Amino acid sequence: IKRARQNKKRRVRNAHVKTTVATHVKKVRLAIEKKDIEGAQKALAKAVPLIHRARSKGVFHKNTSARKISRLTRGVNALKA
């Protein structure tokens, strides 16, 4: 019973973290699509710490967070070039 209670708490917390990260990732991608370099950089600066935090809380696997950050960074850097 206690385990079920703990799982429910964790599921709610993980869902919140995942949706928050997804929202910020979406903002970065939209800025990249619009070719808004400054907006993309600002959005990336907000998204990266959130992804790191999700990793440290155990919501994302280490490689998943690294992959997400890498892809977003590559997209923003491609705009600069």
HTML snippet that shows the backbone in 3Dmol.js (N, CA, C, O; Angstrom):
<script src="https://3Dmol.org/build/3Dmol-min.js"></script>
<div id="view" style="width:600px;height:400px;position:relative"></div>
<script>
const pdb = `
ATOM      1  N   ILE A   1       0.849  -1.202   0.000  1.00  0.00           N
ATOM      2  CA  ILE A   1       0.000   0.000   0.000  1.00  0.00           C
ATOM      3  C   ILE A   1       0.884   1.252   0.000  1.00  0.00           C
ATOM      4  O   ILE A   1       0.635   2.215  -0.725  1.00  0.00           O
ATOM      5  N   LYS A   2       1.923   1.204   0.837  1.00  0.00           N
ATOM      6  CA  LYS A   2       2.823   2.361   0.884  1.00  0.00           C
ATOM      7  C   LYS A   2       3.522   2.546  -0.459  1.00  0.00           C
ATOM      8  O   LYS A   2       3.675   3.670  -0.937  1.00  0.00           O
ATOM      9  N   ARG A   3       3.943   1.444  -1.062  1.00  0.00           N
ATOM     10  CA  ARG A   3       4.622   1.509  -2.348  1.00  0.00           C
ATOM     11  C   ARG A   3       3.699   2.152  -3.395  1.00  0.00           C
ATOM     12  O   ARG A   3       4.153   2.952  -4.212  1.00  0.00           O
ATOM     13  N   ALA A   4       2.420   1.806  -3.370  1.00  0.00           N
ATOM     14  CA  ALA A   4       1.454   2.375  -4.315  1.00  0.00           C
ATOM     15  C   ALA A   4       1.330   3.882  -4.107  1.00  0.00           C
ATOM     16  O   ALA A   4       1.242   4.643  -5.070  1.00  0.00           O
ATOM     17  N   ARG A   5       1.322   4.305  -2.845  1.00  0.00           N
ATOM     18  CA  ARG A   5       1.258   5.746  -2.543  1.00  0.00           C
ATOM     19  C   ARG A   5       2.491   6.464  -3.080  1.00  0.00           C
ATOM     20  O   ARG A   5       2.387   7.537  -3.674  1.00  0.00           O
ATOM     21  N   GLN A   6       3.654   5.864  -2.866  1.00  0.00           N
ATOM     22  CA  GLN A   6       4.901   6.473  -3.337  1.00  0.00           C
ATOM     23  C   GLN A   6       4.913   6.574  -4.858  1.00  0.00           C
ATOM     24  O   GLN A   6       5.307   7.596  -5.420  1.00  0.00           O
ATOM     25  N   ASN A   7       4.475   5.494  -5.520  1.00  0.00           N
ATOM     26  CA  ASN A   7       4.455   5.486  -6.979  1.00  0.00           C
ATOM     27  C   ASN A   7       3.544   6.567  -7.528  1.00  0.00           C
ATOM     28  O   ASN A   7       3.860   7.197  -8.537  1.00  0.00           O
ATOM     29  N   LYS A   8       2.407   6.785  -6.864  1.00  0.00           N
ATOM     30  CA  LYS A   8       1.467   7.813  -7.326  1.00  0.00           C
ATOM     31  C   LYS A   8       2.113   9.197  -7.225  1.00  0.00           C
ATOM     32  O   LYS A   8       2.004  10.010  -8.143  1.00  0.00           O
ATOM     33  N   LYS A   9       2.789   9.457  -6.095  1.00  0.00           N
ATOM     34  CA  LYS A   9       3.469  10.745  -5.910  1.00  0.00           C
ATOM     35  C   LYS A   9       4.534  10.951  -6.983  1.00  0.00           C
ATOM     36  O   LYS A   9       4.639  12.022  -7.581  1.00  0.00           O
ATOM     37  N   ARG A  10       5.323   9.897  -7.214  1.00  0.00           N
ATOM     38  CA  ARG A  10       6.394   9.999  -8.198  1.00  0.00           C
ATOM     39  C   ARG A  10       5.851  10.193  -9.604  1.00  0.00           C
ATOM     40  O   ARG A  10       6.402  10.965 -10.388  1.00  0.00           O
ATOM     41  N   ARG A  11       4.769   9.490  -9.923  1.00  0.00           N
ATOM     42  CA  ARG A  11       4.176   9.594 -11.255  1.00  0.00           C
ATOM     43  C   ARG A  11       3.705  11.021 -11.517  1.00  0.00           C
ATOM     44  O   ARG A  11       3.925  11.569 -12.597  1.00  0.00           O
ATOM     45  N   VAL A  12       3.056  11.614 -10.520  1.00  0.00           N
ATOM     46  CA  VAL A  12       2.569  12.991 -10.661  1.00  0.00           C
ATOM     47  C   VAL A  12       3.742  13.951 -10.822  1.00  0.00           C
ATOM     48  O   VAL A  12       3.709  14.839 -11.674  1.00  0.00           O
ATOM     49  N   ARG A  13       4.787  13.772  -9.999  1.00  0.00           N
ATOM     50  CA  ARG A  13       5.952  14.649 -10.090  1.00  0.00           C
ATOM     51  C   ARG A  13       6.657  14.491 -11.430  1.00  0.00           C
ATOM     52  O   ARG A  13       7.023  15.479 -12.067  1.00  0.00           O
ATOM     53  N   ASN A  14       6.846  13.234 -11.859  1.00  0.00           N
ATOM     54  CA  ASN A  14       7.515  12.985 -13.132  1.00  0.00           C
ATOM     55  C   ASN A  14       6.731  13.567 -14.297  1.00  0.00           C
ATOM     56  O   ASN A  14       7.315  14.128 -15.224  1.00  0.00           O
ATOM     57  N   ALA A  15       5.407  13.435 -14.255  1.00  0.00           N
ATOM     58  CA  ALA A  15       4.569  13.973 -15.332  1.00  0.00           C
ATOM     59  C   ALA A  15       4.730  15.490 -15.402  1.00  0.00           C
ATOM     60  O   ALA A  15       4.821  16.059 -16.490  1.00  0.00           O
ATOM     61  N   HIS A  16       4.764  16.137 -14.249  1.00  0.00           N
ATOM     62  CA  HIS A  16       4.917  17.589 -14.211  1.00  0.00           C
ATOM     63  C   HIS A  16       6.265  18.003 -14.800  1.00  0.00           C
ATOM     64  O   HIS A  16       6.336  18.933 -15.605  1.00  0.00           O
ATOM     65  N   VAL A  17       7.316  17.321 -14.404  1.00  0.00           N
ATOM     66  CA  VAL A  17       8.650  17.647 -14.901  1.00  0.00           C
ATOM     67  C   VAL A  17       8.721  17.427 -16.412  1.00  0.00           C
ATOM     68  O   VAL A  17       9.261  18.260 -17.140  1.00  0.00           O
ATOM     69  N   LYS A  18       8.176  16.303 -16.879  1.00  0.00           N
ATOM     70  CA  LYS A  18       8.227  15.989 -18.312  1.00  0.00           C
ATOM     71  C   LYS A  18       7.477  17.015 -19.147  1.00  0.00           C
ATOM     72  O   LYS A  18       7.961  17.433 -20.199  1.00  0.00           O
ATOM     73  N   THR A  19       6.288  17.427 -18.683  1.00  0.00           N
ATOM     74  CA  THR A  19       5.520  18.395 -19.463  1.00  0.00           C
ATOM     75  C   THR A  19       6.201  19.757 -19.464  1.00  0.00           C
ATOM     76  O   THR A  19       6.172  20.468 -20.468  1.00  0.00           O
ATOM     77  N   THR A  20       6.813  20.121 -18.343  1.00  0.00           N
ATOM     78  CA  THR A  20       7.530  21.400 -18.278  1.00  0.00           C
ATOM     79  C   THR A  20       8.699  21.395 -19.262  1.00  0.00           C
ATOM     80  O   THR A  20       8.905  22.358 -20.001  1.00  0.00           O
ATOM     81  N   VAL A  21       9.452  20.310 -19.263  1.00  0.00           N
ATOM     82  CA  VAL A  21      10.581  20.188 -20.187  1.00  0.00           C
ATOM     83  C   VAL A  21      10.079  20.224 -21.626  1.00  0.00           C
ATOM     84  O   VAL A  21      10.652  20.913 -22.470  1.00  0.00           O
ATOM     85  N   ALA A  22       9.015  19.486 -21.903  1.00  0.00           N
ATOM     86  CA  ALA A  22       8.469  19.423 -23.266  1.00  0.00           C
ATOM     87  C   ALA A  22       8.044  20.808 -23.750  1.00  0.00           C
ATOM     88  O   ALA A  22       8.262  21.154 -24.912  1.00  0.00           O
ATOM     89  N   THR A  23       7.445  21.593 -22.872  1.00  0.00           N
ATOM     90  CA  THR A  23       7.013  22.946 -23.234  1.00  0.00           C
ATOM     91  C   THR A  23       8.207  23.808 -23.621  1.00  0.00           C
ATOM     92  O   THR A  23       8.164  24.524 -24.622  1.00  0.00           O
ATOM     93  N   HIS A  24       9.277  23.740 -22.824  1.00  0.00           N
ATOM     94  CA  HIS A  24      10.446  24.565 -23.108  1.00  0.00           C
ATOM     95  C   HIS A  24      11.186  24.085 -24.356  1.00  0.00           C
ATOM     96  O   HIS A  24      11.725  24.894 -25.112  1.00  0.00           O
ATOM     97  N   VAL A  25      11.210  22.775 -24.570  1.00  0.00           N
ATOM     98  CA  VAL A  25      11.826  22.235 -25.782  1.00  0.00           C
ATOM     99  C   VAL A  25      11.047  22.717 -27.006  1.00  0.00           C
ATOM    100  O   VAL A  25      11.634  23.063 -28.031  1.00  0.00           O
ATOM    101  N   LYS A  26       9.734  22.734 -26.885  1.00  0.00           N
ATOM    102  CA  LYS A  26       8.876  23.186 -27.987  1.00  0.00           C
ATOM    103  C   LYS A  26       9.154  24.661 -28.308  1.00  0.00           C
ATOM    104  O   LYS A  26       9.182  25.048 -29.477  1.00  0.00           O
ATOM    105  N   LYS A  27       9.358  25.475 -27.277  1.00  0.00           N
ATOM    106  CA  LYS A  27       9.661  26.893 -27.496  1.00  0.00           C
ATOM    107  C   LYS A  27      10.967  27.061 -28.279  1.00  0.00           C
ATOM    108  O   LYS A  27      11.071  27.921 -29.153  1.00  0.00           O
ATOM    109  N   VAL A  28      11.957  26.230 -27.954  1.00  0.00           N
ATOM    110  CA  VAL A  28      13.234  26.290 -28.668  1.00  0.00           C
ATOM    111  C   VAL A  28      13.015  25.911 -30.129  1.00  0.00           C
ATOM    112  O   VAL A  28      13.495  26.592 -31.036  1.00  0.00           O
ATOM    113  N   ARG A  29      12.284  24.814 -30.349  1.00  0.00           N
ATOM    114  CA  ARG A  29      12.058  24.341 -31.718  1.00  0.00           C
ATOM    115  C   ARG A  29      11.278  25.355 -32.550  1.00  0.00           C
ATOM    116  O   ARG A  29      11.574  25.555 -33.728  1.00  0.00           O
ATOM    117  N   LEU A  30      10.282  25.994 -31.937  1.00  0.00           N
ATOM    118  CA  LEU A  30       9.507  27.004 -32.657  1.00  0.00           C
ATOM    119  C   LEU A  30      10.395  28.190 -33.041  1.00  0.00           C
ATOM    120  O   LEU A  30      10.289  28.718 -34.148  1.00  0.00           O
ATOM    121  N   ALA A  31      11.271  28.606 -32.120  1.00  0.00           N
ATOM    122  CA  ALA A  31      12.181  29.717 -32.412  1.00  0.00           C
ATOM    123  C   ALA A  31      13.135  29.341 -33.547  1.00  0.00           C
ATOM    124  O   ALA A  31      13.466  30.176 -34.389  1.00  0.00           O
ATOM    125  N   ILE A  32      13.572  28.084 -33.565  1.00  0.00           N
ATOM    126  CA  ILE A  32      14.462  27.622 -34.639  1.00  0.00           C
ATOM    127  C   ILE A  32      13.715  27.657 -35.976  1.00  0.00           C
ATOM    128  O   ILE A  32      14.267  28.090 -36.988  1.00  0.00           O
ATOM    129  N   GLU A  33      12.459  27.199 -35.974  1.00  0.00           N
ATOM    130  CA  GLU A  33      11.659  27.201 -37.205  1.00  0.00           C
ATOM    131  C   GLU A  33      11.467  28.616 -37.743  1.00  0.00           C
ATOM    132  O   GLU A  33      11.500  28.837 -38.953  1.00  0.00           O
ATOM    133  N   LYS A  34      11.266  29.581 -36.826  1.00  0.00           N
ATOM    134  CA  LYS A  34      11.048  30.968 -37.239  1.00  0.00           C
ATOM    135  C   LYS A  34      12.356  31.679 -37.590  1.00  0.00           C
ATOM    136  O   LYS A  34      12.346  32.840 -37.998  1.00  0.00           O
ATOM    137  N   LYS A  35      13.478  30.977 -37.428  1.00  0.00           N
ATOM    138  CA  LYS A  35      14.812  31.539 -37.688  1.00  0.00           C
ATOM    139  C   LYS A  35      15.115  32.716 -36.755  1.00  0.00           C
ATOM    140  O   LYS A  35      15.822  33.655 -37.121  1.00  0.00           O
ATOM    141  N   ASP A  36      14.558  32.638 -35.534  1.00  0.00           N
ATOM    142  CA  ASP A  36      14.757  33.671 -34.523  1.00  0.00           C
ATOM    143  C   ASP A  36      15.958  33.275 -33.657  1.00  0.00           C
ATOM    144  O   ASP A  36      15.811  32.546 -32.676  1.00  0.00           O
ATOM    145  N   ILE A  37      17.131  33.759 -34.026  1.00  0.00           N
ATOM    146  CA  ILE A  37      18.363  33.345 -33.351  1.00  0.00           C
ATOM    147  C   ILE A  37      18.352  33.741 -31.874  1.00  0.00           C
ATOM    148  O   ILE A  37      18.634  32.920 -31.002  1.00  0.00           O
ATOM    149  N   GLU A  38      18.029  34.981 -31.607  1.00  0.00           N
ATOM    150  CA  GLU A  38      18.055  35.478 -30.223  1.00  0.00           C
ATOM    151  C   GLU A  38      17.035  34.751 -29.353  1.00  0.00           C
ATOM    152  O   GLU A  38      17.336  34.354 -28.228  1.00  0.00           O
ATOM    153  N   GLY A  39      15.832  34.583 -29.881  1.00  0.00           N
ATOM    154  CA  GLY A  39      14.785  33.877 -29.139  1.00  0.00           C
ATOM    155  C   GLY A  39      15.149  32.427 -28.882  1.00  0.00           C
ATOM    156  O   GLY A  39      14.866  31.882 -27.815  1.00  0.00           O
ATOM    157  N   ALA A  40      15.782  31.805 -29.872  1.00  0.00           N
ATOM    158  CA  ALA A  40      16.185  30.404 -29.724  1.00  0.00           C
ATOM    159  C   ALA A  40      17.253  30.263 -28.652  1.00  0.00           C
ATOM    160  O   ALA A  40      17.226  29.316 -27.867  1.00  0.00           O
ATOM    161  N   GLN A  41      18.192  31.201 -28.615  1.00  0.00           N
ATOM    162  CA  GLN A  41      19.250  31.139 -27.608  1.00  0.00           C
ATOM    163  C   GLN A  41      18.687  31.325 -26.200  1.00  0.00           C
ATOM    164  O   GLN A  41      19.096  30.636 -25.265  1.00  0.00           O
ATOM    165  N   LYS A  42      17.751  32.253 -26.054  1.00  0.00           N
ATOM    166  CA  LYS A  42      17.138  32.479 -24.742  1.00  0.00           C
ATOM    167  C   LYS A  42      16.331  31.259 -24.301  1.00  0.00           C
ATOM    168  O   LYS A  42      16.398  30.839 -23.146  1.00  0.00           O
ATOM    169  N   ALA A  43      15.574  30.700 -25.233  1.00  0.00           N
ATOM    170  CA  ALA A  43      14.764  29.522 -24.915  1.00  0.00           C
ATOM    171  C   ALA A  43      15.658  28.334 -24.563  1.00  0.00           C
ATOM    172  O   ALA A  43      15.342  27.555 -23.664  1.00  0.00           O
ATOM    173  N   LEU A  44      16.774  28.202 -25.278  1.00  0.00           N
ATOM    174  CA  LEU A  44      17.717  27.114 -25.004  1.00  0.00           C
ATOM    175  C   LEU A  44      18.328  27.284 -23.614  1.00  0.00           C
ATOM    176  O   LEU A  44      18.505  26.310 -22.883  1.00  0.00           O
ATOM    177  N   ALA A  45      18.649  28.526 -23.258  1.00  0.00           N
ATOM    178  CA  ALA A  45      19.243  28.801 -21.944  1.00  0.00           C
ATOM    179  C   ALA A  45      18.283  28.430 -20.811  1.00  0.00           C
ATOM    180  O   ALA A  45      18.722  28.087 -19.713  1.00  0.00           O
ATOM    181  N   LYS A  46      16.979  28.500 -21.073  1.00  0.00           N
ATOM    182  CA  LYS A  46      16.000  28.100 -20.056  1.00  0.00           C
ATOM    183  C   LYS A  46      15.754  26.592 -20.079  1.00  0.00           C
ATOM    184  O   LYS A  46      15.497  25.989 -19.037  1.00  0.00           O
ATOM    185  N   ALA A  47      15.833  25.989 -21.255  1.00  0.00           N
ATOM    186  CA  ALA A  47      15.507  24.567 -21.393  1.00  0.00           C
ATOM    187  C   ALA A  47      16.597  23.661 -20.843  1.00  0.00           C
ATOM    188  O   ALA A  47      16.299  22.641 -20.221  1.00  0.00           O
ATOM    189  N   VAL A  48      17.848  24.019 -21.064  1.00  0.00           N
ATOM    190  CA  VAL A  48      18.960  23.141 -20.673  1.00  0.00           C
ATOM    191  C   VAL A  48      18.980  22.862 -19.160  1.00  0.00           C
ATOM    192  O   VAL A  48      19.092  21.700 -18.772  1.00  0.00           O
ATOM    193  N   PRO A  49      18.877  23.878 -18.296  1.00  0.00           N
ATOM    194  CA  PRO A  49      18.869  23.575 -16.859  1.00  0.00           C
ATOM    195  C   PRO A  49      17.677  22.696 -16.445  1.00  0.00           C
ATOM    196  O   PRO A  49      17.799  21.863 -15.546  1.00  0.00           O
ATOM    197  N   LEU A  50      16.544  22.885 -17.098  1.00  0.00           N
ATOM    198  CA  LEU A  50      15.383  22.053 -16.777  1.00  0.00           C
ATOM    199  C   LEU A  50      15.635  20.599 -17.146  1.00  0.00           C
ATOM    200  O   LEU A  50      15.249  19.690 -16.412  1.00  0.00           O
ATOM    201  N   ILE A  51      16.279  20.383 -18.282  1.00  0.00           N
ATOM    202  CA  ILE A  51      16.593  19.014 -18.706  1.00  0.00           C
ATOM    203  C   ILE A  51      17.603  18.402 -17.739  1.00  0.00           C
ATOM    204  O   ILE A  51      17.482  17.234 -17.371  1.00  0.00           O
ATOM    205  N   HIS A  52      18.605  19.191 -17.324  1.00  0.00           N
ATOM    206  CA  HIS A  52      19.581  18.699 -16.347  1.00  0.00           C
ATOM    207  C   HIS A  52      18.896  18.344 -15.020  1.00  0.00           C
ATOM    208  O   HIS A  52      19.213  17.333 -14.393  1.00  0.00           O
ATOM    209  N   ARG A  53      17.964  19.187 -14.614  1.00  0.00           N
ATOM    210  CA  ARG A  53      17.257  18.949 -13.355  1.00  0.00           C
ATOM    211  C   ARG A  53      16.418  17.680 -13.437  1.00  0.00           C
ATOM    212  O   ARG A  53      16.346  16.910 -12.480  1.00  0.00           O
ATOM    213  N   ALA A  54      15.783  17.468 -14.593  1.00  0.00           N
ATOM    214  CA  ALA A  54      14.992  16.250 -14.787  1.00  0.00           C
ATOM    215  C   ALA A  54      15.905  15.030 -14.707  1.00  0.00           C
ATOM    216  O   ALA A  54      15.513  13.990 -14.179  1.00  0.00           O
ATOM    217  N   ARG A  55      17.108  15.158 -15.227  1.00  0.00           N
ATOM    218  CA  ARG A  55      18.075  14.054 -15.160  1.00  0.00           C
ATOM    219  C   ARG A  55      18.466  13.777 -13.712  1.00  0.00           C
ATOM    220  O   ARG A  55      18.511  12.621 -13.291  1.00  0.00           O
ATOM    221  N   SER A  56      18.748  14.825 -12.955  1.00  0.00           N
ATOM    222  CA  SER A  56      19.199  14.632 -11.578  1.00  0.00           C
ATOM    223  C   SER A  56      18.095  14.062 -10.692  1.00  0.00           C
ATOM    224  O   SER A  56      18.380  13.383  -9.705  1.00  0.00           O
ATOM    225  N   LYS A  57      16.844  14.332 -11.036  1.00  0.00           N
ATOM    226  CA  LYS A  57      15.715  13.785 -10.269  1.00  0.00           C
ATOM    227  C   LYS A  57      15.395  12.358 -10.676  1.00  0.00           C
ATOM    228  O   LYS A  57      14.602  11.682 -10.022  1.00  0.00           O
ATOM    229  N   GLY A  58      16.023  11.893 -11.775  1.00  0.00           N
ATOM    230  CA  GLY A  58      15.772  10.526 -12.210  1.00  0.00           C
ATOM    231  C   GLY A  58      14.593  10.391 -13.149  1.00  0.00           C
ATOM    232  O   GLY A  58      14.134   9.279 -13.411  1.00  0.00           O
ATOM    233  N   VAL A  59      14.092  11.514 -13.662  1.00  0.00           N
ATOM    234  CA  VAL A  59      12.962  11.470 -14.594  1.00  0.00           C
ATOM    235  C   VAL A  59      13.453  11.005 -15.963  1.00  0.00           C
ATOM    236  O   VAL A  59      12.794  10.204 -16.626  1.00  0.00           O
ATOM    237  N   PHE A  60      14.622  11.513 -16.385  1.00  0.00           N
ATOM    238  CA  PHE A  60      15.215  11.117 -17.660  1.00  0.00           C
ATOM    239  C   PHE A  60      16.468  10.289 -17.407  1.00  0.00           C
ATOM    240  O   PHE A  60      17.152  10.465 -16.399  1.00  0.00           O
ATOM    241  N   HIS A  61      16.752   9.399 -18.319  1.00  0.00           N
ATOM    242  CA  HIS A  61      18.027   8.681 -18.316  1.00  0.00           C
ATOM    243  C   HIS A  61      19.115   9.658 -18.729  1.00  0.00           C
ATOM    244  O   HIS A  61      18.849  10.629 -19.437  1.00  0.00           O
ATOM    245  N   LYS A  62      20.333   9.401 -18.288  1.00  0.00           N
ATOM    246  CA  LYS A  62      21.472  10.268 -18.581  1.00  0.00           C
ATOM    247  C   LYS A  62      21.629  10.514 -20.081  1.00  0.00           C
ATOM    248  O   LYS A  62      21.825  11.653 -20.504  1.00  0.00           O
ATOM    249  N   ASN A  63      21.545   9.460 -20.880  1.00  0.00           N
ATOM    250  CA  ASN A  63      21.738   9.603 -22.322  1.00  0.00           C
ATOM    251  C   ASN A  63      20.582  10.347 -22.982  1.00  0.00           C
ATOM    252  O   ASN A  63      20.779  11.061 -23.965  1.00  0.00           O
ATOM    253  N   THR A  64      19.386  10.181 -22.445  1.00  0.00           N
ATOM    254  CA  THR A  64      18.218  10.880 -22.990  1.00  0.00           C
ATOM    255  C   THR A  64      18.390  12.385 -22.833  1.00  0.00           C
ATOM    256  O   THR A  64      18.156  13.145 -23.772  1.00  0.00           O
ATOM    257  N   SER A  65      18.796  12.807 -21.649  1.00  0.00           N
ATOM    258  CA  SER A  65      18.975  14.237 -21.423  1.00  0.00           C
ATOM    259  C   SER A  65      20.121  14.778 -22.282  1.00  0.00           C
ATOM    260  O   SER A  65      20.024  15.877 -22.829  1.00  0.00           O
ATOM    261  N   ALA A  66      21.193  14.012 -22.399  1.00  0.00           N
ATOM    262  CA  ALA A  66      22.326  14.449 -23.228  1.00  0.00           C
ATOM    263  C   ALA A  66      21.896  14.578 -24.683  1.00  0.00           C
ATOM    264  O   ALA A  66      22.286  15.526 -25.365  1.00  0.00           O
ATOM    265  N   ARG A  67      21.094  13.631 -25.162  1.00  0.00           N
ATOM    266  CA  ARG A  67      20.629  13.652 -26.550  1.00  0.00           C
ATOM    267  C   ARG A  67      19.739  14.861 -26.804  1.00  0.00           C
ATOM    268  O   ARG A  67      19.884  15.541 -27.820  1.00  0.00           O
ATOM    269  N   LYS A  68      18.815  15.130 -25.876  1.00  0.00           N
ATOM    270  CA  LYS A  68      17.914  16.268 -26.042  1.00  0.00           C
ATOM    271  C   LYS A  68      18.701  17.579 -26.099  1.00  0.00           C
ATOM    272  O   LYS A  68      18.463  18.414 -26.972  1.00  0.00           O
ATOM    273  N   ILE A  69      19.630  17.754 -25.172  1.00  0.00           N
ATOM    274  CA  ILE A  69      20.428  18.976 -25.125  1.00  0.00           C
ATOM    275  C   ILE A  69      21.267  19.108 -26.394  1.00  0.00           C
ATOM    276  O   ILE A  69      21.370  20.188 -26.975  1.00  0.00           O
ATOM    277  N   SER A  70      21.857  18.007 -26.809  1.00  0.00           N
ATOM    278  CA  SER A  70      22.704  18.019 -28.000  1.00  0.00           C
ATOM    279  C   SER A  70      21.927  18.431 -29.235  1.00  0.00           C
ATOM    280  O   SER A  70      22.385  19.272 -30.009  1.00  0.00           O
ATOM    281  N   ARG A  71      20.761  17.849 -29.421  1.00  0.00           N
ATOM    282  CA  ARG A  71      19.961  18.157 -30.613  1.00  0.00           C
ATOM    283  C   ARG A  71      19.484  19.597 -30.622  1.00  0.00           C
ATOM    284  O   ARG A  71      19.497  20.253 -31.664  1.00  0.00           O
ATOM    285  N   LEU A  72      19.063  20.092 -29.463  1.00  0.00           N
ATOM    286  CA  LEU A  72      18.617  21.478 -29.391  1.00  0.00           C
ATOM    287  C   LEU A  72      19.768  22.437 -29.665  1.00  0.00           C
ATOM    288  O   LEU A  72      19.610  23.416 -30.394  1.00  0.00           O
ATOM    289  N   THR A  73      20.919  22.150 -29.080  1.00  0.00           N
ATOM    290  CA  THR A  73      22.092  23.004 -29.252  1.00  0.00           C
ATOM    291  C   THR A  73      22.538  23.018 -30.711  1.00  0.00           C
ATOM    292  O   THR A  73      22.883  24.067 -31.255  1.00  0.00           O
ATOM    293  N   ARG A  74      22.528  21.831 -31.341  1.00  0.00           N
ATOM    294  CA  ARG A  74      22.901  21.758 -32.756  1.00  0.00           C
ATOM    295  C   ARG A  74      21.958  22.604 -33.613  1.00  0.00           C
ATOM    296  O   ARG A  74      22.393  23.286 -34.541  1.00  0.00           O
ATOM    297  N   GLY A  75      20.667  22.553 -33.293  1.00  0.00           N
ATOM    298  CA  GLY A  75      19.691  23.346 -34.039  1.00  0.00           C
ATOM    299  C   GLY A  75      19.928  24.830 -33.918  1.00  0.00           C
ATOM    300  O   GLY A  75      19.853  25.568 -34.900  1.00  0.00           O
ATOM    301  N   VAL A  76      20.221  25.268 -32.683  1.00  0.00           N
ATOM    302  CA  VAL A  76      20.477  26.700 -32.459  1.00  0.00           C
ATOM    303  C   VAL A  76      21.769  27.116 -33.134  1.00  0.00           C
ATOM    304  O   VAL A  76      21.834  28.181 -33.747  1.00  0.00           O
ATOM    305  N   ASN A  77      22.807  26.280 -33.027  1.00  0.00           N
ATOM    306  CA  ASN A  77      24.092  26.612 -33.653  1.00  0.00           C
ATOM    307  C   ASN A  77      23.986  26.642 -35.181  1.00  0.00           C
ATOM    308  O   ASN A  77      24.697  27.402 -35.838  1.00  0.00           O
ATOM    309  N   ALA A  78      23.110  25.827 -35.737  1.00  0.00           N
ATOM    310  CA  ALA A  78      22.916  25.817 -37.193  1.00  0.00           C
ATOM    311  C   ALA A  78      22.324  27.153 -37.659  1.00  0.00           C
ATOM    312  O   ALA A  78      22.587  27.599 -38.776  1.00  0.00           O
ATOM    313  N   LEU A  79      21.525  27.786 -36.796  1.00  0.00           N
ATOM    314  CA  LEU A  79      20.959  29.095 -37.143  1.00  0.00           C
ATOM    315  C   LEU A  79      22.072  30.147 -37.248  1.00  0.00           C
ATOM    316  O   LEU A  79      22.062  30.995 -38.140  1.00  0.00           O
ATOM    317  N   LYS A  80      23.010  30.072 -36.336  1.00  0.00           N
ATOM    318  CA  LYS A  80      24.102  31.055 -36.317  1.00  0.00           C
ATOM    319  C   LYS A  80      24.947  30.943 -37.589  1.00  0.00           C
ATOM    320  O   LYS A  80      25.382  31.951 -38.145  1.00  0.00           O
ATOM    321  N   ALA A  81      25.172  29.725 -38.035  1.00  0.00           N
ATOM    322  CA  ALA A  81      26.057  29.486 -39.189  1.00  0.00           C
ATOM    323  C   ALA A  81      25.450  29.944 -40.506  1.00  0.00           C
ATOM    324  O   ALA A  81      26.078  29.808 -41.555  1.00  0.00           O
TER     325      ALA A  81
END
`;
const viewer = $3Dmol.createViewer("view");
viewer.addModel(pdb, "pdb");
viewer.setStyle({}, {cartoon: {color: "spectrum"}});
viewer.zoomTo();
viewer.render();
</script>
